Amino acid sequence: MNANLVGAVGAGGFFLLLIVIVWQTAATWRARALAARDAQYRQLADKYATLLEDNTELHRRTLDELTQTRVSLTSMEKMMREIE
């Protein structure tokens, strides 16, 4: 009977060890997946920031060109009035 108890405790310990190994492997896998997702989010945020800067610069240039167009149009209107 003593041998059966030792075998049962040994088997229980072995299965407990397997459970801990599987649990730790799964935890490591989850941590790596989260780290990879975090890196992807950072890349996406950097890309968004770059696109936002580009869009802001494009908007500024468009406003500058519109302002120049208005100035030219005003000058032409003034010249047309002087001719009449």
TIVO-2410 file (N, C-alpha, C; in nm, 3 decimals):
# residues 84
REC num residu      c1      c2      c3 atome chaine
REC   1      M   0.082  -0.119   0.000     N      A
REC   1      M   0.000   0.000   0.000    CA      A
REC   1      M   0.087   0.126   0.000     C      A
REC   2      N   0.196   0.120   0.066     N      A
REC   2      N   0.288   0.233   0.072    CA      A
REC   2      N   0.342   0.267  -0.068     C      A
REC   3      A   0.366   0.165  -0.149     N      A
REC   3      A   0.416   0.186  -0.284    CA      A
REC   3      A   0.309   0.252  -0.370     C      A
REC   4      N   0.184   0.215  -0.349     N      A
REC   4      N   0.074   0.277  -0.423    CA      A
REC   4      N   0.062   0.426  -0.389     C      A
REC   5      L   0.080   0.457  -0.261     N      A
REC   5      L   0.072   0.596  -0.218    CA      A
REC   5      L   0.186   0.679  -0.279     C      A
REC   6      V   0.304   0.623  -0.280     N      A
REC   6      V   0.419   0.692  -0.338    CA      A
REC   6      V   0.397   0.712  -0.487     C      A
REC   7      G   0.345   0.609  -0.555     N      A
REC   7      G   0.317   0.620  -0.698    CA      A
REC   7      G   0.210   0.725  -0.726     C      A
REC   8      A   0.107   0.731  -0.643     N      A
REC   8      A  -0.002   0.828  -0.661    CA      A
REC   8      A   0.050   0.970  -0.639     C      A
REC   9      V   0.131   0.988  -0.534     N      A
REC   9      V   0.186   1.120  -0.506    CA      A
REC   9      V   0.282   1.161  -0.619     C      A
REC  10      G   0.361   1.066  -0.667     N      A
REC  10      G   0.453   1.094  -0.777    CA      A
REC  10      G   0.377   1.132  -0.904     C      A
REC  11      A   0.271   1.058  -0.935     N      A
REC  11      A   0.190   1.088  -1.053    CA      A
REC  11      A   0.122   1.223  -1.037     C      A
REC  12      G   0.070   1.249  -0.918     N      A
REC  12      G   0.006   1.378  -0.892    CA      A
REC  12      G   0.104   1.493  -0.908     C      A
REC  13      G   0.225   1.477  -0.856     N      A
REC  13      G   0.328   1.579  -0.870    CA      A
REC  13      G   0.367   1.601  -1.015     C      A
REC  14      F   0.377   1.490  -1.090     N      A
REC  14      F   0.411   1.499  -1.231    CA      A
REC  14      F   0.304   1.577  -1.307     C      A
REC  15      F   0.176   1.544  -1.282     N      A
REC  15      F   0.067   1.615  -1.351    CA      A
REC  15      F   0.059   1.761  -1.308     C      A
REC  16      L   0.089   1.787  -1.182     N      A
REC  16      L   0.092   1.925  -1.134    CA      A
REC  16      L   0.204   2.002  -1.206     C      A
REC  17      L   0.320   1.939  -1.222     N      A
REC  17      L   0.430   2.001  -1.294    CA      A
REC  17      L   0.390   2.029  -1.438     C      A
REC  18      L   0.324   1.935  -1.504     N      A
REC  18      L   0.277   1.956  -1.642    CA      A
REC  18      L   0.179   2.073  -1.650     C      A
REC  19      I   0.090   2.081  -1.553     N      A
REC  19      I  -0.008   2.190  -1.551    CA      A
REC  19      I   0.063   2.324  -1.537     C      A
REC  20      V   0.162   2.333  -1.449     N      A
REC  20      V   0.237   2.457  -1.429    CA      A
REC  20      V   0.313   2.493  -1.556     C      A
REC  21      I   0.374   2.395  -1.621     N      A
REC  21      I   0.448   2.422  -1.745    CA      A
REC  21      I   0.355   2.475  -1.853     C      A
REC  22      V   0.240   2.410  -1.870     N      A
REC  22      V   0.143   2.455  -1.971    CA      A
REC  22      V   0.092   2.595  -1.936     C      A
REC  23      W   0.063   2.618  -1.810     N      A
REC  23      W   0.013   2.749  -1.766    CA      A
REC  23      W   0.117   2.858  -1.795     C      A
REC  24      Q   0.242   2.834  -1.761     N      A
REC  24      Q   0.347   2.933  -1.783    CA      A
REC  24      Q   0.373   2.955  -1.933     C      A
REC  25      T   0.365   2.848  -2.010     N      A
REC  25      T   0.381   2.861  -2.155    CA      A
REC  25      T   0.271   2.949  -2.212     C      A
REC  26      A   0.148   2.926  -2.168     N      A
REC  26      A   0.036   3.008  -2.216    CA      A
REC  26      A   0.052   3.153  -2.173     C      A
REC  27      A   0.098   3.176  -2.050     N      A
REC  27      A   0.119   3.313  -2.002    CA      A
REC  27      A   0.228   3.383  -2.083     C      A
REC  28      T   0.333   3.311  -2.115     N      A
REC  28      T   0.441   3.368  -2.197    CA      A
REC  28      T   0.390   3.401  -2.336     C      A
REC  29      W   0.311   3.312  -2.393     N      A
REC  29      W   0.255   3.335  -2.527    CA      A
REC  29      W   0.165   3.458  -2.528     C      A
REC  30      R   0.081   3.470  -2.425     N      A
REC  30      R  -0.007   3.588  -2.415    CA      A
REC  30      R   0.074   3.716  -2.402     C      A
REC  31      A   0.181   3.713  -2.321     N      A
REC  31      A   0.264   3.832  -2.303    CA      A
REC  31      A   0.331   3.872  -2.434     C      A
REC  32      R   0.379   3.773  -2.509     N      A
REC  32      R   0.441   3.804  -2.638    CA      A
REC  32      R   0.339   3.860  -2.736     C      A
REC  33      A   0.218   3.805  -2.736     N      A
REC  33      A   0.113   3.856  -2.825    CA      A
REC  33      A   0.078   4.000  -2.790     C      A
REC  34      L   0.068   4.029  -2.661     N      A
REC  34      L   0.038   4.166  -2.618    CA      A
REC  34      L   0.151   4.262  -2.655     C      A
REC  35      A   0.275   4.217  -2.642     N      A
REC  35      A   0.390   4.302  -2.678    CA      A
REC  35      A   0.389   4.329  -2.829     C      A
REC  36      A   0.358   4.227  -2.908     N      A
REC  36      A   0.354   4.246  -3.053    CA      A
REC  36      A   0.241   4.343  -3.090     C      A
REC  37      R   0.126   4.328  -3.026     N      A
REC  37      R   0.014   4.418  -3.054    CA      A
REC  37      R   0.049   4.560  -3.013     C      A
REC  38      D   0.117   4.575  -2.900     N      A
REC  38      D   0.159   4.708  -2.855    CA      A
REC  38      D   0.253   4.772  -2.956     C      A
REC  39      A   0.345   4.693  -3.010     N      A
REC  39      A   0.437   4.745  -3.111    CA      A
REC  39      A   0.361   4.789  -3.237     C      A
REC  40      Q   0.261   4.711  -3.275     N      A
REC  40      Q   0.180   4.748  -3.392    CA      A
REC  40      Q   0.103   4.877  -3.366     C      A
REC  41      Y   0.049   4.892  -3.245     N      A
REC  41      Y  -0.023   5.015  -3.211    CA      A
REC  41      Y   0.072   5.135  -3.215     C      A
REC  42      R   0.194   5.116  -3.168     N      A
REC  42      R   0.290   5.227  -3.170    CA      A
REC  42      R   0.325   5.265  -3.314     C      A
REC  43      Q   0.343   5.165  -3.401     N      A
REC  43      Q   0.371   5.195  -3.541    CA      A
REC  43      Q   0.253   5.269  -3.604     C      A
REC  44      L   0.133   5.225  -3.572     N      A
REC  44      L   0.013   5.290  -3.625    CA      A
REC  44      L   0.003   5.434  -3.574     C      A
REC  45      A   0.033   5.454  -3.448     N      A
REC  45      A   0.029   5.590  -3.392    CA      A
REC  45      A   0.134   5.679  -3.457     C      A
REC  46      D   0.254   5.624  -3.480     N      A
REC  46      D   0.358   5.703  -3.548    CA      A
REC  46      D   0.315   5.738  -3.690     C      A
REC  47      K   0.256   5.642  -3.760     N      A
REC  47      K   0.210   5.667  -3.897    CA      A
REC  47      K   0.100   5.774  -3.896     C      A
REC  48      Y   0.008   5.764  -3.800     N      A
REC  48      Y  -0.100   5.862  -3.789    CA      A
REC  48      Y  -0.043   6.001  -3.763     C      A
REC  49      A   0.057   6.010  -3.674     N      A
REC  49      A   0.118   6.140  -3.643    CA      A
REC  49      A   0.183   6.199  -3.768     C      A
REC  50      T   0.251   6.115  -3.844     N      A
REC  50      T   0.315   6.163  -3.967    CA      A
REC  50      T   0.211   6.211  -4.067     C      A
REC  51      L   0.106   6.133  -4.084     N      A
REC  51      L   0.000   6.173  -4.177    CA      A
REC  51      L  -0.069   6.300  -4.131     C      A
REC  52      L  -0.087   6.316  -4.002     N      A
REC  52      L  -0.148   6.437  -3.948    CA      A
REC  52      L  -0.060   6.559  -3.975     C      A
REC  53      E   0.071   6.543  -3.956     N      A
REC  53      E   0.163   6.653  -3.986    CA      A
REC  53      E   0.159   6.688  -4.135     C      A
REC  54      D   0.159   6.585  -4.219     N      A
REC  54      D   0.151   6.609  -4.364    CA      A
REC  54      D   0.022   6.681  -4.401     C      A
REC  55      N  -0.088   6.637  -4.341     N      A
REC  55      N  -0.218   6.697  -4.369    CA      A
REC  55      N  -0.222   6.842  -4.322     C      A
REC  56      T  -0.163   6.868  -4.207     N      A
REC  56      T  -0.159   7.005  -4.155    CA      A
REC  56      T  -0.077   7.095  -4.247     C      A
REC  57      E   0.037   7.043  -4.294     N      A
REC  57      E   0.120   7.122  -4.387    CA      A
REC  57      E   0.047   7.147  -4.517     C      A
REC  58      L  -0.022   7.046  -4.569     N      A
REC  58      L  -0.099   7.062  -4.692    CA      A
REC  58      L  -0.210   7.165  -4.674     C      A
REC  59      H  -0.275   7.161  -4.559     N      A
REC  59      H  -0.381   7.258  -4.529    CA      A
REC  59      H  -0.325   7.399  -4.522     C      A
REC  60      R  -0.208   7.415  -4.459     N      A
REC  60      R  -0.145   7.546  -4.450    CA      A
REC  60      R  -0.109   7.600  -4.589     C      A
REC  61      R  -0.053   7.512  -4.673     N      A
REC  61      R  -0.017   7.556  -4.809    CA      A
REC  61      R  -0.142   7.594  -4.889     C      A
REC  62      T  -0.248   7.518  -4.872     N      A
REC  62      T  -0.373   7.548  -4.943    CA      A
REC  62      T  -0.427   7.683  -4.899     C      A
REC  63      L  -0.422   7.710  -4.769     N      A
REC  63      L  -0.468   7.841  -4.720    CA      A
REC  63      L  -0.380   7.954  -4.773     C      A
REC  64      D  -0.250   7.930  -4.778     N      A
REC  64      D  -0.159   8.032  -4.834    CA      A
REC  64      D  -0.193   8.060  -4.980     C      A
REC  65      E  -0.214   7.955  -5.057     N      A
REC  65      E  -0.247   7.972  -5.199    CA      A
REC  65      E  -0.382   8.042  -5.216     C      A
REC  66      L  -0.478   8.007  -5.132     N      A
REC  66      L  -0.609   8.073  -5.138    CA      A
REC  66      L  -0.596   8.221  -5.103     C      A
REC  67      T  -0.515   8.252  -5.005     N      A
REC  67      T  -0.493   8.392  -4.968    CA      A
REC  67      T  -0.428   8.469  -5.083     C      A
REC  68      Q  -0.329   8.407  -5.147     N      A
REC  68      Q  -0.265   8.472  -5.262    CA      A
REC  68      Q  -0.364   8.491  -5.377     C      A
REC  69      T  -0.450   8.392  -5.396     N      A
REC  69      T  -0.551   8.404  -5.502    CA      A
REC  69      T  -0.648   8.517  -5.471     C      A
REC  70      R  -0.689   8.531  -5.348     N      A
REC  70      R  -0.779   8.640  -5.309    CA      A
REC  70      R  -0.713   8.776  -5.329     C      A
REC  71      V  -0.585   8.784  -5.293     N      A
REC  71      V  -0.513   8.910  -5.311    CA      A
REC  71      V  -0.506   8.944  -5.460     C      A
REC  72      S  -0.474   8.845  -5.542     N      A
REC  72      S  -0.466   8.869  -5.687    CA      A
REC  72      S  -0.602   8.908  -5.742     C      A
REC  73      L  -0.706   8.842  -5.699     N      A
REC  73      L  -0.841   8.872  -5.746    CA      A
REC  73      L  -0.883   9.013  -5.704     C      A
REC  74      T  -0.852   9.049  -5.582     N      A
REC  74      T  -0.884   9.184  -5.535    CA      A
REC  74      T  -0.808   9.288  -5.617     C      A
REC  75      S  -0.682   9.260  -5.646     N      A
REC  75      S  -0.602   9.352  -5.728    CA      A
REC  75      S  -0.660   9.365  -5.868     C      A
REC  76      M  -0.703   9.253  -5.925     N      A
REC  76      M  -0.763   9.258  -6.059    CA      A
REC  76      M  -0.895   9.334  -6.058     C      A
REC  77      E  -0.975   9.314  -5.954     N      A
REC  77      E  -1.102   9.387  -5.944    CA      A
REC  77      E  -1.075   9.537  -5.933     C      A
REC  78      K  -0.977   9.574  -5.854     N      A
REC  78      K  -0.943   9.715  -5.838    CA      A
REC  78      K  -0.896   9.773  -5.972     C      A
REC  79      M  -0.815   9.698  -6.044     N      A
REC  79      M  -0.765   9.744  -6.174    CA      A
REC  79      M  -0.881   9.759  -6.270     C      A
REC  80      M  -0.975   9.663  -6.269     N      A
REC  80      M  -1.091   9.669  -6.360    CA      A
REC  80      M  -1.177   9.791  -6.329     C      A
REC  81      R  -1.192   9.824  -6.201     N      A
REC  81      R  -1.272   9.941  -6.164    CA      A
REC  81      R  -1.204  10.069  -6.209     C      A
REC  82      E  -1.072  10.072  -6.201     N      A
REC  82      E  -1.000  10.191  -6.243    CA      A
REC  82      E  -1.009  10.211  -6.394     C      A
REC  83      I  -1.016  10.102  -6.469     N      A
REC  83      I  -1.025  10.111  -6.614    CA      A
REC  83      I  -1.161  10.166  -6.655     C      A
REC  84      E  -1.266  10.130  -6.583     N      A
REC  84      E  -1.401  10.175  -6.618    CA      A
REC  84      E  -1.417  10.318  -6.592     C      A
***
